[in-house]
Amino acid sequence: MARDYKKEYEKYHGTESYKKDRASRNNVRRKALRDGKVKKHSKMDIDHKNGNPRDNRMSNLRIVHRSVNRAKH
């Protein structure tokens, strides 16, 4: 059975809460790029320690390899 991307977007990726979470993650990534903490095309991710993507306090953020960050979920 083929994946229905349109339905998936409507049910999950297109919701307001998901859009706000994604925007918050993007803002943190851009700030880390400006501050020189990560580089473009590096294999590093910005990890939210408590799992809340809208909690962008510096004490809640850490820079980890993407395999570590994506494996924890």
C-alpha positions as CSV (number, residue, x, y, z in Angstrom):
1,M,0.0,0.0,0.0
2,A,1.4,3.4,-1.0
3,R,1.8,6.2,1.5
4,D,-0.8,8.9,1.3
5,Y,1.3,12.1,1.8
6,K,-1.6,14.5,1.3
7,K,-3.7,12.8,4.0
8,E,-0.6,12.7,6.3
9,Y,0.0,16.4,5.8
10,E,-3.6,17.3,6.5
11,K,-3.8,15.1,9.7
12,Y,-0.4,15.9,11.2
13,H,2.1,18.1,9.4
14,G,-0.4,20.8,8.5
15,T,-1.8,21.4,12.0
16,E,-1.2,24.7,13.7
17,S,0.6,23.1,16.7
18,Y,3.0,21.2,14.4
19,K,3.7,24.4,12.4
20,K,4.5,26.3,15.5
21,D,6.8,23.5,16.8
22,R,8.6,23.4,13.4
23,A,9.0,27.2,13.4
24,S,10.5,27.1,16.9
25,R,13.0,24.4,15.9
26,N,14.0,26.4,12.8
27,N,14.5,29.6,14.9
28,V,16.8,27.8,17.3
29,R,18.8,26.3,14.4
30,R,19.2,29.7,12.7
31,K,20.3,31.3,16.0
32,A,22.9,28.5,16.5
33,L,24.2,29.1,12.9
34,R,24.5,32.9,13.5
35,D,26.3,32.3,16.8
36,G,28.7,29.8,15.2
37,K,27.7,26.9,17.3
38,V,26.9,24.7,14.3
39,K,27.7,24.9,10.6
40,K,25.6,24.4,7.5
41,H,25.6,20.8,6.4
42,S,27.2,19.6,9.6
43,K,25.8,16.4,11.1
44,M,24.9,18.1,14.4
45,D,21.4,18.7,15.7
46,I,20.0,21.1,18.3
47,D,18.5,18.8,21.0
48,H,15.7,20.0,23.3
49,K,16.6,18.1,26.5
50,N,13.0,18.1,27.8
51,G,11.5,17.2,24.4
52,N,9.5,20.4,24.1
53,P,10.4,22.1,20.9
54,R,9.0,25.5,22.0
55,D,11.2,25.6,25.2
56,N,14.2,27.4,23.7
57,R,16.0,28.3,26.9
58,M,19.7,27.9,26.6
59,S,19.7,25.5,29.6
60,N,17.3,23.2,27.7
61,L,19.4,23.1,24.5
62,R,22.4,21.1,23.6
63,I,24.3,20.3,20.4
64,V,24.5,16.6,19.6
65,H,25.2,14.4,16.6
66,R,22.1,13.8,14.7
67,S,22.3,10.0,15.2
68,V,22.1,10.5,19.0
69,N,19.3,13.0,18.8
70,R,17.1,11.1,16.4
71,A,17.7,7.7,18.2
72,K,16.4,9.0,21.5
73,H,12.9,9.4,20.1
